[in-house]
Amino acid sequence: MRFAKMNHRTNPEPRSGRRGLTACALVLLWLTPALTKAQAQDLAPSQRQPEHHKFTAYSAGRGMPTKGALEAAFDTWRSEDGTLVVRTQEWYKTASDARNALDKLISSASRVIKQDTKKDPKGNLIGERVELLFTGKDKASTRMVIAWTDGAKVIRLGSESLPLLLDFESQAYP
């Protein structure tokens, strides 16, 4: 049996095959974003993801402060799908007391999702920030909490949905 010796000079097919594949890949890369954009434009307005949820005030009042806090207030907001977001603010004597209260909240959580810092729109540091998961005794109910310190104050946002909380935070505390 004889085998033909092949090299790229005598057999031009591999080179043209690569060109075809490269051209095909480039066309696909160009078409994919265009098709995705066209598909998104074809969706009915009710099928598109809202840019931001709309929240309406539901209730507000003064609350019983947790141990160590001087004063507490809350307000409840309802999203367009009926999901509630509760915002609690507690004032402490010092920033150190507020940080200790945040640490206590962290230690009582079932899981810490994220821990970082809170900054204002100009990039200035406001305080420590956490995203927490609390699981109920029955393990079926969960509560998400975003909390941060702002000087001698602790702000907590709570809801069933972390994406909803993040959206509320981005609108109320840009």
C-alpha positions as CSV (number, residue, x, y, z in Angstrom):
1,M,0.0,0.0,0.0
2,R,1.3,3.4,-0.9
3,F,0.5,6.6,1.0
4,A,0.5,9.9,-0.8
5,K,2.7,12.5,0.8
6,M,0.7,15.6,1.5
7,N,1.8,19.0,2.2
8,H,0.1,22.4,2.0
9,R,1.8,23.3,-1.3
10,T,0.4,20.3,-3.3
11,N,-3.0,20.2,-1.6
12,P,-4.7,23.6,-1.3
13,E,-7.9,22.2,0.2
14,P,-7.0,22.5,3.9
15,R,-6.2,26.2,3.5
16,S,-9.5,27.0,1.7
17,G,-11.4,25.0,4.3
18,R,-9.9,27.1,7.1
19,R,-10.9,30.3,5.3
20,G,-14.5,29.0,5.0
21,L,-14.6,28.2,8.7
22,T,-13.1,31.6,9.6
23,A,-15.6,33.4,7.4
24,C,-18.5,31.4,8.8
25,A,-17.4,32.2,12.4
26,L,-17.1,35.9,11.7
27,V,-20.6,35.9,10.2
28,L,-22.0,34.2,13.2
29,L,-20.3,36.6,15.6
30,W,-21.7,39.5,13.6
31,L,-25.3,38.0,13.4
32,T,-25.7,36.9,17.0
33,P,-26.0,40.3,18.6
34,A,-28.1,41.6,15.7
35,L,-30.5,38.7,16.0
36,T,-30.7,39.0,19.8
37,K,-31.5,42.7,19.5
38,A,-34.2,42.0,16.9
39,Q,-35.7,39.3,19.1
40,A,-35.8,41.7,22.1
41,Q,-37.6,44.3,20.0
42,D,-40.2,41.7,18.8
43,L,-41.2,41.0,22.5
44,A,-44.5,42.6,23.6
45,P,-44.0,45.4,26.2
46,S,-45.5,43.1,28.9
47,Q,-42.8,40.4,28.1
48,R,-39.8,42.7,28.5
49,Q,-38.0,42.9,31.8
50,P,-38.7,46.3,33.5
51,E,-35.8,48.7,33.7
52,H,-36.7,49.3,37.3
53,H,-39.5,48.0,39.5
54,K,-42.1,50.6,40.7
55,F,-42.4,50.8,44.5
56,T,-45.3,52.4,46.3
57,A,-45.4,53.4,49.9
58,Y,-47.4,50.9,52.0
59,S,-46.9,51.7,55.6
60,A,-44.5,53.6,58.0
61,G,-43.9,54.1,61.6
62,R,-41.7,54.1,64.7
63,G,-40.5,50.7,65.9
64,M,-39.1,49.2,69.0
65,P,-35.3,49.6,68.8
66,T,-33.2,46.5,69.1
67,K,-30.9,46.2,72.1
68,G,-28.4,49.1,72.1
69,A,-30.3,51.3,69.6
70,L,-31.7,54.7,70.7
71,E,-34.5,54.9,68.2
72,A,-35.9,52.9,65.3
73,A,-38.2,53.7,62.3
74,F,-39.5,51.5,59.5
75,D,-41.4,51.9,56.2
76,T,-42.8,49.3,53.9
77,W,-42.9,49.5,50.1
78,R,-44.8,47.3,47.7
79,S,-43.6,46.4,44.2
80,E,-45.9,46.2,41.2
81,D,-46.1,42.4,41.7
82,G,-47.1,42.8,45.3
83,T,-43.8,41.8,46.9
84,L,-43.0,43.9,50.0
85,V,-39.7,45.6,50.9
86,V,-39.3,46.6,54.5
87,R,-36.7,49.4,55.3
88,T,-35.6,49.7,58.9
89,Q,-33.4,52.4,60.3
90,E,-31.9,52.3,63.7
91,W,-29.9,55.1,65.4
92,Y,-27.1,54.3,67.9
93,K,-25.1,56.4,70.2
94,T,-21.8,56.0,68.2
95,A,-20.6,54.6,64.9
96,S,-18.9,51.8,66.8
97,D,-22.2,50.8,68.3
98,A,-23.8,50.7,64.9
99,R,-20.9,48.6,63.6
100,N,-21.4,46.2,66.5
101,A,-25.1,45.9,65.7
102,L,-24.3,45.1,62.1
103,D,-21.8,42.4,63.2
104,K,-24.6,40.9,65.4
105,L,-27.0,40.9,62.5
106,I,-24.3,39.1,60.3
107,S,-23.7,36.5,63.0
108,S,-27.4,35.7,63.2
109,A,-27.7,35.2,59.4
110,S,-27.9,31.7,57.9
111,R,-25.5,32.8,55.1
112,V,-23.5,35.8,54.2
113,I,-23.9,36.3,50.4
114,K,-21.7,39.4,50.0
115,Q,-19.8,41.6,52.3
116,D,-18.2,44.9,51.1
117,T,-18.5,48.6,51.6
118,K,-21.3,51.1,50.7
119,K,-20.3,54.2,48.7
120,D,-22.2,57.3,47.7
121,P,-22.5,58.3,44.0
122,K,-19.2,60.3,44.2
123,G,-17.4,57.2,45.5
124,N,-17.0,58.3,49.1
125,L,-17.2,55.6,51.7
126,I,-20.4,55.5,53.7
127,G,-19.9,52.3,55.7
128,E,-19.8,48.6,55.8
129,R,-22.4,46.7,53.7
130,V,-23.7,43.1,53.7
131,E,-26.2,40.9,51.8
132,L,-27.6,38.2,54.0
133,L,-29.8,35.2,53.8
134,F,-32.0,34.2,56.7
135,T,-33.7,30.8,56.6
136,G,-36.8,30.1,58.7
137,K,-37.2,27.3,61.1
138,D,-39.1,25.3,58.6
139,K,-36.2,25.8,56.1
140,A,-38.8,26.6,53.4
141,S,-39.1,30.3,54.1
142,T,-36.2,32.6,53.3
143,R,-35.7,36.3,53.8
144,M,-33.0,38.4,52.1
145,V,-31.5,41.4,53.9
146,I,-29.2,44.1,52.7
147,A,-27.8,46.2,55.5
148,W,-25.1,48.8,56.0
149,T,-23.8,51.4,58.5
150,D,-24.0,55.1,57.9
151,G,-22.2,56.7,60.8
152,A,-24.2,55.9,63.9
153,K,-27.1,54.5,61.9
154,V,-27.8,51.0,60.5
155,I,-30.1,50.7,57.5
156,R,-31.7,47.3,56.7
157,L,-33.7,46.4,53.6
158,G,-35.6,43.1,53.8
159,S,-37.7,41.1,51.3
160,E,-38.1,37.6,49.8
161,S,-36.2,38.6,46.7
162,L,-32.6,39.7,46.5
163,P,-32.9,41.1,42.9
164,L,-35.9,43.2,44.1
165,L,-33.9,44.5,47.1
166,L,-30.9,45.4,44.9
167,D,-33.3,47.3,42.6
168,F,-34.9,49.1,45.6
169,E,-31.5,50.0,47.0
170,S,-30.3,51.3,43.6
171,Q,-33.3,53.6,43.4
172,A,-33.6,54.7,47.1
173,Y,-29.8,55.0,47.7
174,P,-28.1,55.6,44.3
